[in-house]
Amino acid sequence: MKRIAKRPSTRSVLVMLLLALTVVLTSGCAVIGGKIASTSDPAGDQARLIWDLFITPVWWLVIVVFVLVTGWILINIVRFRRQPGDTRIPPQVHGNQRLEIAWTLIPAIILALIAVPSTRLIFELNRDPGPGSNALRAQVIGHQWWWEFRYPEYGIVTAGDLHLVVGRPVVLTITSHDVIHSFWPPRLAGKVDAVPGRAHTMVFTPEETGVFYGQCAELCGAQHAHMQFRVVVQTQEEFDAWVAKLRRPIPEPPAGSLAATGQQLYAGKAGCAGCHQVSPTYDPVTPINKTLAVGPNLAYIGERHVLAAFTDNTPEELHRWIASTCDVKPYSIMCEKWWRIRAEQNTLLTTEEVDAIVAYMLSLQ
C-alpha cells in the first residue's frame, strides 16, 4: 500500500521559521565587538557618536519595521494558504489607493525621523575645535595603494602609521594624489573621501590608547583591498618622544657592515632613492597637493609592523617584496615601474644584494 506523505502542520512550520529566525539573529552577535575593525567597539568620540546614533533611533526603528512587516507576512501566509481540495482562484484586485498612500507615507516618516538626528550629527562631527583646543593637525594623502601622513606643525612625514595622542582632538586634512580614496579608521571615526584637488576634513578625539586599523573604503584599483593603515594612539609623552626621534638625523650603519653595503645599493645600483626618501623631515610650508616622493617615506621602516600597506614587516616578507615585487603586490608602482623594467632588462638584484638592502632597511630604527 502506497503511503501518503503528511503535510507539515501550521505549528511545525511556525516553529521551524522561529528557529531559523533565532539562528539568523544570534549569528550576528558573533561579529559585535572583538574585531580589529569593528564599528561596534568605538575608541574615539566620533565613532561613539555614530554608533550611538545607530543604536538609539535607527536600530529600534529597524526592529519595529522588521517585526511588523515579517509578522504581517507570516499572518497572511498562514491565514490565506491554499487548503487541500480548494481549487478556487483568489479575487483579482487591482491596487488599493489607501494602502499605497500608507506605504508611501510611513517610510517617508521613518526616513524623516532618521534624517533629523543624522543631519545634526553630520554638522557636529566636522566642526573645527579652533586654535584654543590644542588640536593635533595632520595631513592625510592617499596614493595607489598606500597612505602618507604629514605633520606640518612638526615638519615630519611618515607612511602607513598615523600617530595620535589620546584625549587630544585631531584635525585631519584629507586629499589624494591620484584617484578617489576613502579614509576610514572604523573604531575611531567615520569615512571621509580623499579626492584629488580637494581637501576634506575629519575631526575626532581618540579615547583609548592602542593600535587601531584602518582601510581605504572606496574602490580605487586592483590593490584596493591592500590599502590599509594603522592608527597608533599614544600618551602625550610617548608622542613627543616619537616626534623628537623623527626630527633627529637617522644614524648611519656601521662602516663595512652588510647594512652599509645595502645603503650603497639603495642610493646607487638598486635605484631605491629615486622614489623613496629615508629622511622623515620636510618643509612644513609644502602644499598638501605637492608630492614629496613617488613612494612611501622609509624613515624608521625597521620599526614598522606593516609592509607595503598590508603585509607583516618581517625580514622574510621584506626580502620577498624586493625580490618578487609583482608577486606580492601586482600593479603597484614599484612593480610596474621598477621590478618589471629590471626583469625585462635582466638587471634584477641578486639574492646577496637583496639581503644587503634588507639589512639596511631593518637598521632604520
Salt bridges, closest charged atoms under 4 A:
ASP41 OD2 - ARG187 NH2 3.06
ASP86 OD1 - ARG88 NE 3.17
ASP128 OD1 - ARG137 NH2 2.95
GLU148 OE1 - HIS143 NE2 2.82
GLU148 OE2 - ARG150 NE 2.94
GLU153 OE1 - ARG168 NH2 3.97
ASP161 OD2 - ARG230 NH2 3.10
ASP178 OD1 - HIS181 NE2 2.72
GLU207 OE2 - ARG48 NH2 2.79
GLU208 OE1 - ARG187 NH2 3.72
GLU303 OE2 - LYS245 NZ 2.09
GLU317 OE2 - ARG320 NE 3.31
GLU336 OE2 - ARG340 NE 3.17
GLU353 OE2 - LYS269 NZ 2.56
ASP355 OD1 - HIS319 NE2 3.11
